[in-house]
Amino acid sequence: MDRIDLKLRPNVGLTNFNVVQLIQFKKQIQNCAYPEKYKSIIDKSVPKKEIKTSIKKIEINISSLNLPTILLMCPTLPHRFHCINTKIVTYKHFNNNNLENTGFLDLQTNSRMMKSKDVNDVNFGKFIKENVDSLKAKADKSGKKFNCTIKLIYEDIKKYVIVMVGLPARGKSYISYRLSRHLNWIGINTKIFNLGTYRRNHVKIKDSSFFDNSNPEYVKIRHNMLITALKDVTEYLNNLNGEIAIVDATNTTRERREFIVDSMKKNVSNINIMMLESICNSTSIINENIVQVKLNSPDYVTQNCSQDVITDFQSRIRHYEQVYEPLDAKYDEDETFICIYDQGKRFLFNSIYDIIPTRISYFLMNLRVIPQKTIYITRHGESEMNLAGRIGGDSKLSVNGTKYSQELSEFFQRMEQEKSLDQRGKSKMKVWSSTLKRSTETANHLENMEIKYLRELNELDAGICETMTYEEIKDKFPNVAKDRAKNKYSFRYPNGESYEDLVQRLEPVIMKLMHEENVLVICHQAIARCLLAYFNNQPLNEMPHIDIPLHCVIKLVPHSYGCHVEFIKFNVTSVNTYYKAVAS
């Protein structure tokens, strides 16, 4: 039996399918390939667990035909895109001298950006129908018996456990929270397992004596808390669709870290361990962390004397210092780890090869702790397209939209009056605007502000539906309206974008925001939703449904473990552009 292999390139190995999509995918191939007629089957069963899976290869075995390997070529996709994007499927010959016996399948995107599509839109079934029909005809013509078997080969995607390391008051929980928020926002299911929470739920002792390593009873209790947490980590990664678990604790000894590694490798398949150590030698940073964070810790909520709290916490640190064994480049040379020194002034990276450690490294190198930081987000003023009830386009502001832009300028002028100006006579407030007319016109009235225009802030591209009303989309493209209502986050307009694409496009913007103090972002509804969901730590399925009204400024004040959000509404009339797609 000759074999045709449809192989995904190695760098697309993280293309994800969940179990429901795999079932749909199999049905699609079976239906298009006429299994009864061709005796075509898929001989790899779908896993019973609801886990994400990576398609490695698709094999099509065809008997009695002398055909070489056909390669399925596809664009490189970032991690967490659900499926392979196919806009055009073409069958190209690479040997003109022998057209009957050679073939090359080229999967093209016909798109300005790397994109993905839901599994129902993937044209593998179409390819199989068209090309297997052709091969069947050849077999019939030659009088040969035709038999086709389709085989899906897949594997579980890699799971990660991030083990935090470091003495108390070094910012481990802060890093864990910020990292978890970022990973979830880019679509990687991440959860923090904080050992302090486990301890408070099971043990009443809260003072520093509990952390005395000379007390074997307390050492045993703390170890049991770790075992309990690791059981929950195992459950999360194996059965609850988890992809990354962060073990937030001091984990100061090699023995304890090795226990975590051994436990995870024993209980979770395809697991990868990454250590993340926060090292701080600055006394001022440590003291500030104790005062600003630990005074609000659940361990000390019932104590009124701040000095007693600080003294007790410093005693806790000394207990950990007695047994602390930092990560070592020689001893831990085979481990994947990152050491962060003094809140990001210096880094040590060891064995950072895979895509997840690389993305985490990228995030950590951009993570900054900037106190008193404020981010303002506003949509452009009301546009002519808004008045017409049409989406997208590049129209100018309406009369009320112009009025809002003027009042927006006056609002920030009043706010900046008491603040000092830098040497160039410009306000310390920076303005980032999209490049579309309705945004640039909104920014034009702002005075004494440094304005930067970013294409990344442009509105979601509605593709073939640009400048249409939602009713027109329903009438002309009923399937588009129906699919969008089913899953608004992952849905992509034909020749356009999805919210999932926007997240990828906006990740560099988020990194830039980390380095800035006060910024006003003038953007669009979908962009504002993505940014607000990030800072407010909202689930991805809620992101496309956040109500972001026109003529409103959203004030964001990030803090250690969250973000204060305030909506400031302006008394300027505008249309309501909120549209809730309802699945039929």
Buried (B, 14 or more C-beta within 10 A) or exposed (E): EEBBBBBBEEEBBBBBBBBEBBEBBBEBBBEBBBBEEBEBBBEBEBEEEEBBBBBBBBBBBBBBBEBBEBBBBBBEBBBBBBBBBBBEBEEEEEEEEEEEEBBBBBBBBEBEEBBBBBBBBBBBBEBBBBBBBEBBEBBEEEEEEBBBBBBBEBEBBBBBBBBBBBBBBBBBBBBBBBBBBBBBBBBBBBBBBBBBBBBBEEBEEBBBEBBBBEEEEBBEBBEEBBEBBBEBBBBBBBEEBBBBBBBBBBBBBBEBBEBBBEBBEEBBEEBBBBBBBBBBEEEEBBEBBBBEBBBEBEBBEEEEEEEEBBEBBBBBBEBBEEBBBBBEEEEBEEBBBBBBBBBBEEEEBBBBEBBBBEBBBEBBBBBBBEEEBBBBBBBBBBBBBBBBBBBBBBBBBBEBBBBBBBBBBEBBBEBBEEEEEEEEEEBEBBBBBBEBBBBBBBBBBBEBBBBEBBEBBBBBBBBEBBBBBBEBBBEEBEEBBBBBBEBBBBBBBBBBBBBBBBBBBBBEBBBBBBEEBBBBBBBBBBBBBBBBBBBBBBEBEEBBEBEBBBBBBBBBBBEBBEBEBEEEEBEBEBBEBEEEBEEE
